[in-house]
Amino acid sequence: MFRGLTVLAGAFVLVVLVAIAAFLIVKALPAFSHDTKSFWTTFEWLPDNTPSVFGVAALAFGTALSAVLALVMAFPVAVAVALFITNYAPGRLAQWLGYITDMLAAVPSVVFGLWGLYWLVPHLTPLQHWLANNLGFIPLFANSESITANATRSIFAASVVLAIMVLPIISAIAREVFQQVDPGLKEAALGLGSTRWEMIRTAVIPPSRGGLAGATILGLGRALGETIAVALVLGSSYAVNFQVLVPGKNTIAANIATQFGEAGSIGRPALIASGLVLFAMTMAVTLFARWIIYRAGAVERSAVA
Amino acid sequence: MRIFRIAAAMLAAGGLVAVAACSDDNTPTSSATAGPSTSAGSQLNPSKCVSASLTGAGSSFQDPIEQKWISVYRQDCGGAQINYTSVGSGAGIQQFGSGTIDFAGSDVTMDAAQQSTANGRCGGNPAIHIPISSGGVGVTWNLPGVTMLKFSPDTIADIFQGKVTKWNDPEIAADNPGVSLPSTAITVFHRSDASGTNSVFSTFLAATSKKWTLGAGSSLNWPANTQGAKGNQGVSAGVAQTVGGVTYTEQAFAIQHKLPLAQIKNAAGSFVELTADNVSKAIAEAVVTPASENDLSAKMNYTASAPNAYPISSLTYAIVCSKYPSSVPADKVNLIKSYLTYGITDGQQFATDLGFSPLPSNLVTKGQAAIGAIS
């Protein structure tokens, strides 16, 4: 009886997943019949114009770029926070810090978006300007329109907001992972005369790699799908380049949020088609993460044996 | 402790702006004071009240005035259940077409595909547009010390396409003799979300300036040296944060936030400010181009010679069936007629306070006839 219920629950998850995929495909199909240019290579989004032009390339690019940038910023900080809480901080402080990072994860994304729009964007201006002036020779920080001196709704600003949003997720899981490390291992490392940092490097990090990869991918999942915070902070355009300080670019989720209300008879399926692409992207990322974690686990098991 | 303070500041900021964000595009409906006395304003005859329920959805622009009408209408006719949800014009038209709502609110007229879906929903009878209110779009800027600006359509086109990049450009100076303009760089903010405001602004420019090359529509392919921002709140925040910023917002929002508004040159050659009256004068010249009998879709007349007409103006519509299919109860049809008639007649008194412009009398008369013919 109980077995039957659990099988049912397991099957239900699969059914929901398949139903979502089927829904997206069916609702997206009308867009392709009106597609006058290629859906994969067009850098514009005007599906309700005649002729209708729209392409997912720029959106998918912006989605990936903002999520990766956010992870690059958030990962070191999150791991450092988790290490501090598990290995350095005295008991009570560690507990409080743990609560506070968890609380950060409970802040609704629209609040992050509004904070980004009204506070972060203007206060980020000096930093963006400095980066563009001093490191502008790196294509990433190029300032082709010379406007970083203004409050700029760039992919950089959006990534900072995303980084703050994914930080608590990564740090909470990293904390759990570090706490799983066998205290015997740590004591052994210290007993052999390691400093605390050497102990972390030799006894804490290596067995935690798989868990950290999982934490990162969960963070990436949140960053890829984040909608309203990006929609509020990012000034949208459909450009594809690596200049992260200039305004514009767009993500799939934010584009759906900003365009859906006024979308017409082709715009609606076109947006759903872009949602299908996002669905595929997050699925791919999750499967890849599973594979990494599985491999890391396999390596560990073979090392133990 | 620092982290506490940041969290508290964020929550406070979030709370503050969330209040503004709820009303998304304009006047907060809850705080709208009851114009000229609500009970005296309505001349509904309670004996004509219809006990039925009515659901509408669509344009967020017309949401404040719909909510006002609903609350006043229900004061006299408590048996009437009316709901209007602000979901965007496109989504409203889609819901109307699929038959989940009884009328749609829209800032734009339906395209051919939408019209045919809507006709299908009406049992093969044409779906019609009825103008219920109107509003303008204003151009606002951030330049300390410059309190008044005038723009011709060509100047606006060049500024918003990123071709004029300094405030002291000769083209801007030519529109503003005697105004001392700084050499500050211009930062253009445009709506990143698809919106009726984009549509009104670009339709005006496409019709009045040969220099405008971005076409007309609720989304445009903006040049790379302009910045997008979401909603009236987003673009006005951008301008407030940037000296030299310029953007466009809808009338209700601009007036409510006391933004400086440029005078725009109209077809008669005069520079006109954005007021409810001046928008109504432009709307009075709109040309009705019916797609079917009793349809009141209209096109703005950008060559009209009315001296005080504010040119960046537009109508907002209710979309209804000219004849509802027999599956729709007669009571519901009567309520649609009664409610919309109230809206375009007595309901217009609330327009100015809510940041809309009252319908001119020619459109009220036509609207009454079209609503009367609904069955």
Interface residues (C-beta under 8 A of the other chain):
Chain A: E44 W45 L46 D48 N49 I100 M103 L104 V107 P108 V110 V111 F112 L114 W115 L117 Y118 W119 V121 P122 S144 E145 I147 N150 A151 T152 R153 A231 L232 L234 G235 S236 S237 Y238 A239 V246 P247 G248 N250 A257 T258 Q259 F260 G261 E262 A263 G264 S265 I266 G267 R268
Chain B: I3 F4 A7 M10 L11 A13 G14 V17 A18 A21 S60 V87 G88 S89 G90 A91 I93 Q94 D111 A113 Q114 T117 A185 T187 F189 S192 D193 A194 S195 G196 G215 G217 S218 S219 L220 N221 W222 A224 N225 T226 Q227 G228 A229 K230 G234 A237 G238 Q241 T242 G244 G245
